[in-house]
């Protein structure tokens, strides 16, 4: 208990400091208004803090947001309103993620990531953008004529900050798969190096020549898919962060396939594409990981069935045998290749020809049959007493 009480103040101070630094870095890229930027990683930090640590961290987020804004533009009143909007945004996002997408486990499935993108990336970010731009406009620090531009800039900056940074923080804080990371260290390092090189070429190099008219941004997609298929959402989130950082750097220098007029226009395109790409690639990574988990479970269950001494037989609703384990081979004398594809009636002795079709008919109507005592023939013609259990699988 005493150690926990010492940890919370340290976490509080660290959150305020990190939020402040990230916020100041983001506001250096504010072009339409000093308080509205297309790059706002603090939103991702705040959401991850609420999801990982709990709602008790809200004062740290509130204080960090207030310090960022009060030292930038506006007044104490507007800074309080902006900080309240940023805090409520993260609180709402964490609540929605826990309520509708299984919280920190949202990134294990493609459906969870899509819910995260909609609920946190698109919906909760409306709060901060509305609080911030409205308070600045009401107090005269922003023109009402620029309300829409300021609002969209604010909203997009928060949205991309959430979908790009929050998954990486949450996944790396909750994952326990360290052994796999060591086993694939060389491959992961190679992937990261390739991604850095290709991103530099795409967003900071060849795009200034005549080749820049081609969709060079697509060159990064195969590398992101490499991360998605070979590693999973955790490593993929880092790959997205790397690409995003290089793309933002190129946009500020006027390079890259998205270079369009002003820095604001270029950064707008870069952030929009980054946000969409992040959601799509993370969803693919989650789908691949989910399928691998299901295959592992299926393989484990198949191994249990195969090694069981009890006879376990699978058939279609028409009564055609589709699986035949070692226990069935031992009990009935037929090898799997002899039994699979034949009707279940092969197991019925001539005196009980109607018994097996009746059992199959009862299974068709989802009836479970337990401990049905009967006699069935072996391959050599001998009769064995068995107790059947028939369970339909829907």
C-alpha positions in Angstrom: 0.0 0.0 0.0 2.8 2.4 0.8 4.6 1.6 -2.4 1.4 2.2 -4.4 1.0 5.6 -2.7 4.5 6.6 -3.7 3.9 5.5 -7.3 0.9 7.6 -8.0 2.6 11.0 -7.4 5.4 9.8 -9.7 3.0 8.8 -12.4 1.1 12.1 -12.0 4.2 14.2 -12.5 5.4 12.0 -15.4 2.1 12.3 -17.2 2.0 16.1 -16.8 5.5 16.4 -18.1 5.1 14.1 -21.0 1.8 15.6 -22.0 3.3 19.1 -21.8 6.3 18.2 -24.0 4.2 16.4 -26.6 1.7 19.3 -26.6 4.4 21.9 -27.2 5.9 19.9 -30.0 2.5 19.6 -31.6 1.7 23.3 -31.3 5.0 24.1 -33.1 3.1 22.8 -36.2 0.0 25.0 -35.7 -0.5 27.0 -38.8 -4.2 28.1 -38.9 -4.2 29.1 -35.2 -1.6 28.9 -32.4 -3.8 26.5 -30.4 -5.1 24.4 -33.4 -2.6 21.8 -34.9 -2.8 18.8 -37.2 -0.3 17.0 -35.0 -1.5 16.4 -31.5 0.1 13.2 -30.0 -1.1 14.3 -26.5 -4.6 13.0 -27.3 -3.2 9.5 -27.8 -1.2 9.7 -24.6 -4.2 10.8 -22.6 -6.4 8.0 -23.9 -3.8 5.4 -23.3 -3.3 6.7 -19.7 -7.0 6.4 -18.9 -7.2 2.9 -20.4 -4.0 1.6 -18.7 -4.1 3.4 -15.4 -7.7 4.3 -14.8 -9.8 7.4 -14.5 -7.9 8.7 -11.4 -5.3 10.2 -13.7 -7.7 12.9 -15.0 -6.1 15.7 -12.9 -2.7 15.1 -14.5 -4.2 15.3 -18.0 -6.2 18.4 -17.1 -3.1 20.1 -15.6 -0.9 19.1 -18.5 -3.4 20.4 -21.1 -3.8 23.7 -19.1 -0.1 24.3 -18.9 0.4 23.7 -22.6 -2.3 26.2 -23.6 -1.8 28.9 -21.0 1.8 29.2 -22.1 0.8 29.3 -25.8 -2.1 31.6 -26.5 -5.5 32.8 -25.1 -6.2 33.4 -21.5 -6.6 31.5 -18.3 -10.3 31.0 -18.9 -9.8 29.7 -22.5 -6.9 27.5 -21.3 -9.2 26.0 -18.6 -11.9 25.3 -21.2 -9.5 23.8 -23.6 -8.0 21.6 -20.9 -11.4 20.5 -19.8 -12.3 19.5 -23.4 -9.1 17.5 -23.8 -9.7 15.7 -20.5 -13.3 15.0 -21.3 -12.3 13.7 -24.7 -9.9 11.2 -23.2 -12.4 10.2 -20.5 -15.2 9.6 -23.0 -12.8 7.7 -25.3 -11.7 5.4 -22.5 -15.3 4.8 -21.4 -16.5 4.0 -24.9 -13.5 1.7 -25.6 -14.2 -0.2 -22.4 -18.0 -0.3 -22.8 -18.2 -1.3 -26.4 -14.8 -2.6 -27.5 -13.3 -4.6 -24.5 -11.0 -1.9 -23.4 -7.3 -2.7 -23.8 -8.2 -5.9 -25.6 -9.9 -4.0 -28.4 -6.7 -4.4 -30.6 -6.9 -8.2 -30.6 -9.6 -8.2 -33.2 -10.3 -6.3 -36.4 -13.9 -5.5 -35.1 -12.4 -4.0 -32.0 -10.0 -1.8 -34.0 -12.8 -0.5 -36.2 -14.9 0.3 -33.1 -11.8 2.1 -31.6 -11.4 4.1 -34.8 -15.1 5.2 -34.9 -15.7 5.7 -31.1 -12.3 7.2 -30.2 -10.9 8.5 -33.4 -14.0 10.1 -34.8 -16.6 10.5 -32.0 -14.8 11.4 -28.8 -12.5 13.9 -30.6 -15.6 16.1 -31.3 -15.6 17.1 -27.6 -12.1 18.6 -27.5 -12.4 20.3 -30.9 -15.8 21.9 -30.0 -14.7 23.0 -26.5 -11.4 24.4 -27.8 -12.5 26.3 -30.9 -15.8 27.6 -29.3 -14.0 29.0 -26.2 -11.4 30.7 -28.4 -14.0 32.2 -30.6 -16.3 33.4 -27.8 -13.3 35.1 -26.1 -12.2 36.8 -29.2 -8.9 34.9 -29.6 -10.2 33.3 -32.9 -12.4 34.6 -35.7 -15.8 33.1 -36.1 -15.2 33.1 -39.9 -12.4 30.6 -39.4 -14.4 28.4 -37.0 -14.8 25.5 -39.5 -11.1 25.4 -40.5 -10.0 25.6 -36.9 -12.4 22.9 -35.8 -11.5 20.5 -38.6 -7.8 21.0 -37.9 -8.2 20.5 -34.2 -10.4 17.4 -34.7 -8.1 15.8 -37.3 -5.0 16.4 -35.1 -6.6 14.7 -32.1 -8.0 11.9 -34.2 -4.7 11.0 -35.8 -2.9 11.4 -32.5 -5.3 8.8 -31.0 -5.3 6.2 -33.8 -1.5 6.4 -34.3 -0.1 6.7 -30.8 -2.7 5.2 -28.4 -2.5 1.6 -29.9 1.3 1.5 -29.6 1.2 2.7 -26.0 -1.6 0.3 -25.0 -0.2 -2.8 -26.9 3.3 -2.5 -25.6 2.2 -1.9 -22.1 -0.1 -4.9 -21.9 1.7 -7.5 -24.1 3.5 -10.3 -22.4 4.8 -12.0 -25.6 8.5 -11.3 -24.9 9.9 -14.6 -26.1 8.5 -14.1 -29.6 10.1 -10.7 -29.7 13.6 -12.2 -29.1 13.1 -15.0 -31.6 12.3 -12.5 -34.4 14.6 -9.7 -33.4 16.7 -9.9 -36.6 13.6 -9.9 -38.8 12.0 -7.1 -36.9 15.2 -5.0 -37.1 15.5 -5.7 -40.8 11.9 -4.6 -41.3 12.4 -1.4 -39.3 15.5 -0.5 -41.3 13.8 -1.1 -44.6 10.8 1.0 -43.5 13.0 3.9 -42.4 14.9 3.8 -45.7 11.8 3.5 -47.9 10.0 6.2 -45.9 12.9 8.6 -46.3 13.0 7.9 -50.0 9.3 8.4 -50.4 8.8 11.4 -48.1 12.2 13.1 -48.2 14.0 12.1 -51.3 12.9 11.1 -54.8 9.6 12.9 -54.5 11.3 16.2 -55.4 12.2 14.9 -58.8 10.1 14.1 -61.8 9.3 10.7 -60.3 7.3 12.5 -57.6 4.1 12.4 -59.7 3.8 8.7 -59.1 2.0 7.3 -56.0 5.2 6.7 -54.0 3.3 6.6 -50.8 2.2 3.1 -51.7 5.7 1.9 -51.4 5.4 1.8 -47.6 2.3 -0.3 -47.7 4.0 -3.7 -48.4 6.4 -3.1 -45.4 3.4 -2.3 -43.1 1.7 -5.5 -44.4 5.0 -7.4 -43.7 4.7 -6.2 -40.1 1.0 -7.1 -40.0 1.3 -10.6 -41.3 4.6 -11.6 -39.7 4.3 -10.0 -36.3 1.0 -8.6 -35.2 -0.7 -5.4 -34.0 2.0 -4.6 -31.4 4.9 -4.4 -33.9 2.7 -3.0 -36.6 1.8 0.0 -34.4 5.5 0.8 -34.1 5.9 0.6 -37.9 3.1 3.0 -38.3 4.7 5.4 -35.8 8.0 5.4 -37.7 6.3 6.0 -41.1 4.2 8.8 -39.6 7.2 10.6 -38.1 9.1 10.5 -41.4 6.1 11.6 -43.4 5.5 14.6 -41.1 9.1 15.6 -41.3 8.9 15.4 -45.1 5.7 17.4 -45.2 7.2 20.2 -43.2 10.1 20.4 -45.7 7.7 20.5 -48.6 8.7 17.0 -49.9 6.7 13.8 -50.5 3.9 12.7 -52.8 1.4 14.7 -50.7 3.2 18.1 -51.1 0.4 20.5 -52.0 0.8 24.2 -51.7 1.2 25.3 -48.1 2.6 23.3 -45.2 -0.9 23.2 -43.8 -2.3 21.6 -46.9 0.5 19.1 -47.2 0.3 18.2 -43.5 -3.5 17.8 -43.8 -3.1 15.2 -46.5 -0.3 13.4 -44.7 -2.3 13.1 -41.5 -5.5 12.0 -43.2 -3.7 9.3 -45.1 -1.7 8.2 -42.1 -4.8 7.9 -40.0 -6.7 5.9 -42.6 -3.6 3.7 -43.2 -3.1 3.1 -39.5 -6.7 1.8 -39.0 -6.6 -0.4 -42.1 -3.2 -2.0 -41.3 -3.9 -2.5 -37.6 -7.2 -4.2 -38.6 -5.3 -6.5 -40.9 -2.8 -7.3 -38.3 -5.5 -8.1 -35.7 -7.3 -10.3 -38.2 -4.1 -12.3 -38.9 -3.3 -12.6 -35.2 -6.9 -13.7 -34.5 -6.8 -16.3 -37.2 -3.5 -17.7 -35.9 -4.9 -18.0 -32.4 -8.0 -19.9 -33.7 -5.7 -22.2 -35.7 -3.7 -22.9 -32.6 -6.8 -23.7 -30.6 -8.2 -25.9 -33.4 -4.8 -27.7 -33.7 -4.7 -28.2 -30.0 -8.2 -29.6 -29.9 -7.5 -31.8 -32.9 -4.5 -33.2 -31.2 -6.6 -34.1 -28.1 -9.2 -35.8 -30.2 -6.5 -37.7 -32.3 -4.7 -39.0 -29.2 -7.8 -39.9 -27.2 -8.3 -43.6 -26.5 -12.1 -43.1 -26.7 -13.6 -43.5 -30.2 -14.5 -40.0 -31.5 -16.2 -39.9 -34.9 -17.4 -36.9 -36.8 -20.0 -37.0 -39.5 -22.1 -34.7 -41.7 -25.9 -34.3 -41.0 -26.4 -36.8 -43.8 -24.4 -39.4 -41.8 -21.2 -39.4 -43.8 -18.1 -40.0 -41.8 -15.6 -37.1 -42.0 -13.2 -37.7 -39.1 -12.0 -40.9 -37.4 -9.5 -40.9 -34.5 -7.1 -43.5 -33.2 -9.6 -44.6 -30.6 -12.1 -45.4 -33.4 -9.4 -47.3 -35.3 -8.7 -49.4 -32.2 -12.3 -50.0 -31.3 -13.7 -50.9 -34.7 -10.6 -52.1 -36.6 -11.0 -49.7 -39.6 -8.2 -47.4 -40.5 -9.2 -43.7 -41.0 -8.8 -43.9 -44.8 -11.2 -46.9 -44.8 -13.9 -45.2 -42.8 -13.8 -41.5 -43.9 -16.3 -40.9 -46.7 -18.5 -43.9 -45.9 -21.9 -43.7 -44.2 -22.3 -44.2 -40.5 -24.6 -47.2 -41.3 -21.4 -49.2 -41.9 -21.2 -49.6 -38.1 -24.8 -51.0 -37.8 -25.1 -54.8 -37.7 -27.7 -56.3 -40.0 -30.0 -56.9 -37.0 -30.0 -53.2 -36.2 -30.1 -51.6 -39.6 -32.7 -49.0 -38.6 -30.9 -47.9 -35.5 -28.1 -45.8 -37.0 -30.4 -43.8 -39.4 -32.7 -43.0 -36.4 -29.7 -41.7 -34.4 -28.6 -39.5 -37.3 -32.2 -38.2 -37.7 -32.3 -37.3 -34.0 -29.0 -35.4 -34.3 -30.4 -33.5 -37.3 -32.9 -31.8 -35.1 -30.2 -30.8 -32.6 -31.0 -33.5 -30.1 -28.1 -34.6 -27.9 -28.1 -38.4 -27.2 -26.2 -39.5 -24.1 -25.1 -43.0 -23.1 -27.1 -44.8 -25.7 -26.3 -48.5 -25.1 -26.0 -50.6 -28.3 -23.9 -53.2 -30.0 -21.8 -52.4 -33.1 -19.6 -54.6 -35.3 -15.9 -54.5 -35.7 -14.2 -54.9 -39.1 -13.5 -58.6 -38.3 -17.2 -59.2 -37.7 -17.1 -59.4 -33.9 -19.7 -57.4 -31.9 -18.8 -55.0 -29.2 -21.0 -53.4 -26.6 -20.7 -49.6 -26.7 -22.2 -46.6 -25.0 -22.8 -43.8 -27.6 -23.0 -40.1 -27.0 -24.1 -38.0 -30.0 -23.6 -34.3 -29.9 -24.7 -32.1 -32.8 -22.4 -29.2 -33.6 -24.1 -26.1 -35.0 
